[in-house]
Amino acid sequence: MQMITRDGVALHYRDEGPKDGLTLVFANSLGTDFRVWDPLLPHLPEGLRILRYDKRGHGLSDAPPAPYQMDDHIGDVAAIIDHVGARDVVFVGLSIGGLIAQGLWAARPDLFRAIALVDTGHKIGTEEIWNERISTVEAAGIAPLADAVMERWFSAEFRANEPQLALWRNMLVRTTADGYAGSSAAIRDVDFTAVATSIAVPTLCVVGTEDGSTPPALVKELSELVAGARYAEIDGVGHIPCVEAPERLGALLTGFMREIGLI
């Protein structure tokens, strides 16, 4: 296992592939750890350097007390990228990971070659929605939210036929309460509309048509804020396409990187 400590918080990451390869940095969604990318990786080209990590409060990383600020998440991933010496990265951000990508762009544009914003937005949800979720988690943990989250994460067909659905649900409910509530507060408190308009590297925006968390209209709006951004929908898929349709997401990412001359 690989880790660094930032401001007293242990952060778990995995750095795989050739150190001189094009680096893809993956930041995953609320309530998941970096295993959420496992189904996708076989559908990406060989020779890439793959850097994944567990956000604070998720996976094997420490869970400091809630609430968190988005700057905490941004600083964490910047520290990991600097620690491994990566530069000119393609940053792939899913859900809150897409917000982290946008915030990192604002703070450290020197790190980027391109960005893929997957099932995310410039502003996700409302203050009321996030406060309600935070109150539930603080009072009773994540389990009361789990069924509704599964409906947003995955299409009805996937939920009905995927034998590993229970494992993804376990990943969610075993996230720490501080991690989920703290990161919910970070999402609640940011609006990256202005940041999105400042992005000046090639950008791909992707959304599943059945996404119940960041629906296509939101992701389309984000793509229109980013100059020259490409927009793509994955039909019949929910909020976590790297699990539900890894081959289709892999094809979109590969085509994007090929189109802009990175592979």
C-alpha positions in Angstrom: 0.0 0.0 0.0 1.1 3.6 -0.7 0.3 6.6 1.4 1.3 10.1 2.2 0.4 12.2 5.2 -0.9 15.8 4.7 -1.7 18.0 7.7 -1.9 14.9 9.8 -4.3 13.0 7.5 -3.1 9.7 6.0 -4.1 9.5 2.4 -4.1 6.1 0.6 -3.2 6.1 -3.1 -2.1 3.7 -5.8 0.4 4.7 -8.5 0.6 2.1 -11.3 2.2 1.8 -14.8 5.3 3.3 -16.4 6.5 6.5 -14.7 7.2 8.0 -18.1 3.7 7.2 -19.5 0.8 9.6 -19.9 -0.6 10.0 -16.4 -4.3 9.7 -15.7 -5.4 10.8 -12.3 -8.8 9.5 -11.1 -10.9 11.1 -8.4 -14.0 9.1 -7.6 -17.5 9.8 -6.3 -19.0 10.4 -2.8 -19.3 7.1 -0.9 -16.8 5.2 -3.0 -13.1 4.3 -2.8 -10.7 4.0 -5.7 -11.8 0.4 -6.4 -14.7 2.0 -8.3 -12.3 2.4 -11.2 -11.3 -1.3 -11.3 -13.8 -2.3 -14.0 -12.7 0.6 -16.3 -8.9 0.1 -16.3 -8.9 -3.0 -18.7 -10.7 -0.8 -21.3 -7.9 1.8 -21.4 -4.9 1.7 -23.6 -1.7 0.0 -22.4 1.3 2.1 -21.3 -0.6 4.7 -19.2 0.4 5.7 -15.7 -2.7 5.3 -13.5 -2.9 7.3 -10.2 -5.9 6.7 -8.0 -6.5 7.6 -4.4 -9.0 7.4 -1.6 -10.5 10.8 -0.6 -10.3 11.7 3.1 -13.0 9.9 4.9 -13.2 7.2 2.3 -11.5 3.8 1.7 -8.3 3.4 3.7 -7.6 7.1 4.1 -8.1 8.8 7.4 -11.4 10.3 8.3 -10.9 13.6 10.2 -14.0 15.1 11.8 -16.6 16.7 9.5 -17.2 19.1 7.9 -14.7 19.3 5.1 -14.0 22.1 2.7 -13.5 21.5 -1.0 -10.0 23.0 -0.6 -9.2 20.1 1.7 -9.9 17.6 -1.1 -8.1 19.8 -3.7 -5.1 20.1 -1.5 -5.0 16.4 -0.8 -4.9 15.3 -4.5 -2.4 18.1 -5.3 -0.1 16.8 -2.6 -0.4 13.2 -3.9 0.4 14.4 -7.5 3.4 16.4 -6.3 4.5 13.5 -4.1 4.7 11.1 -7.0 6.2 13.7 -9.4 3.4 13.6 -12.0 2.8 16.4 -14.4 0.8 17.0 -17.6 -2.0 14.8 -16.3 -5.3 13.9 -17.7 -7.6 14.3 -14.7 -10.7 12.1 -14.7 -13.2 13.3 -12.0 -16.5 11.5 -11.2 -19.2 13.4 -9.3 -17.4 15.1 -6.4 -14.2 14.1 -8.2 -15.3 16.4 -11.1 -15.7 19.3 -8.6 -12.2 18.4 -7.3 -10.9 18.5 -10.9 -12.4 22.0 -11.5 -11.0 23.3 -8.2 -7.6 21.8 -8.8 -7.6 23.5 -12.2 -8.2 26.9 -10.5 -5.5 26.3 -8.0 -2.9 24.4 -10.1 -3.4 24.7 -13.8 0.3 23.8 -14.3 -0.6 20.1 -13.6 -3.0 19.6 -16.5 -3.0 18.4 -20.1 -6.7 17.6 -20.2 -9.8 17.0 -18.1 -12.6 14.4 -18.2 -15.6 15.5 -16.2 -17.8 12.4 -15.6 -21.4 12.6 -14.2 -20.7 15.9 -12.4 -21.5 19.6 -12.5 -20.3 23.1 -11.8 -22.8 23.2 -8.9 -24.4 20.0 -7.6 -27.6 19.9 -5.6 -29.0 22.5 -3.3 -28.1 23.6 0.3 -31.4 22.0 1.5 -30.7 18.6 -0.1 -27.2 18.4 1.3 -28.2 19.6 4.8 -30.9 16.9 4.9 -28.4 14.2 3.9 -25.9 15.4 6.4 -28.5 15.4 9.2 -29.5 11.9 8.3 -26.0 10.6 8.3 -25.1 12.3 11.6 -28.2 10.9 13.2 -28.3 7.3 11.8 -25.4 6.7 9.5 -25.4 6.1 5.8 -27.6 3.0 5.7 -30.9 4.9 5.6 -29.8 6.6 2.4 -28.4 3.5 0.7 -31.4 2.3 -1.4 -32.1 5.8 -2.7 -28.4 6.2 -3.6 -28.4 2.9 -5.5 -31.3 4.2 -7.6 -29.3 7.3 -8.5 -26.1 5.4 -9.1 -27.4 2.6 -11.3 -30.1 2.0 -13.9 -33.1 -0.2 -13.0 -31.8 -2.9 -15.4 -28.4 -3.0 -13.7 -29.9 -3.1 -10.2 -32.2 -6.0 -11.2 -29.5 -8.1 -12.9 -26.1 -7.3 -11.4 -25.0 -9.9 -8.8 -22.3 -7.6 -7.4 -24.8 -4.8 -6.6 -24.6 -5.8 -2.9 -20.8 -5.1 -3.0 -21.3 -1.6 -4.3 -23.9 -1.0 -1.7 -21.5 -2.3 1.0 -18.8 0.2 -0.3 -21.3 3.0 0.2 -22.5 2.1 3.7 -19.0 1.3 5.0 -17.8 4.8 4.1 -17.3 6.7 7.4 -20.0 9.0 8.5 -17.5 11.8 8.8 -16.3 11.1 5.3 -19.8 11.2 3.8 -21.1 14.1 5.8 -17.9 16.1 5.6 -17.7 15.7 1.8 -21.4 16.5 1.4 -20.7 19.8 3.1 -17.8 20.4 0.7 -20.1 19.8 -2.3 -22.8 22.0 -0.7 -20.5 24.9 -0.3 -19.0 25.3 -3.7 -20.2 26.8 -7.0 -17.6 26.4 -9.7 -19.5 28.2 -12.5 -16.8 30.8 -12.9 -14.1 28.2 -12.6 -15.6 26.2 -15.4 -15.5 29.1 -17.8 -11.8 29.5 -17.1 -10.8 26.0 -18.1 -8.3 26.2 -20.9 -7.3 22.6 -21.6 -9.2 20.0 -23.7 -12.2 18.8 -21.8 -14.6 15.9 -22.1 -18.0 15.9 -20.3 -19.7 12.6 -20.0 -23.0 11.6 -18.4 -25.2 8.5 -18.1 -28.7 9.2 -19.4 -30.2 7.5 -16.3 -28.1 9.5 -13.9 -30.3 10.5 -10.9 -27.6 12.6 -9.2 -26.2 14.8 -11.9 -28.6 14.4 -14.8 -27.8 15.0 -18.5 -29.1 18.6 -18.4 -26.7 19.6 -15.7 -23.7 18.0 -17.4 -24.7 19.5 -20.7 -24.8 22.9 -19.0 -21.3 22.3 -17.6 -20.0 21.4 -21.0 -21.4 24.7 -22.4 -19.5 26.7 -19.8 -16.1 25.1 -20.8 -14.8 26.6 -24.0 -14.6 23.8 -26.7 -15.7 21.0 -24.4 -16.8 17.8 -25.9 -20.1 16.3 -24.6 -21.2 12.7 -24.7 -24.0 10.6 -23.2 -23.9 6.9 -22.3 -27.4 5.6 -23.0 -29.2 3.7 -20.3 -26.6 4.1 -17.6 -26.7 5.8 -14.2 -24.3 7.9 -12.1 -21.4 5.4 -12.0 -20.6 4.5 -15.6 -17.1 3.2 -14.7 -19.0 0.3 -13.0 -22.1 0.0 -15.2 -20.6 0.6 -18.6 -16.8 0.5 -18.3 -16.2 -0.5 -21.9 -18.2 2.4 -23.2 -16.6 4.9 -20.8 -13.2 3.5 -21.7 -13.9 4.0 -25.4 -15.0 7.6 -24.9 -11.9 8.4 -22.8 -9.6 6.6 -25.3 -11.2 8.4 -28.3 -10.9 11.8 -26.5 -7.2 11.2 -25.7 -6.5 10.1 -29.3 -8.4 13.0 -30.8 -6.4 15.6 -28.8 -3.1 13.8 -29.7 -2.1 12.4 -26.3 -2.0 8.8 -27.4 
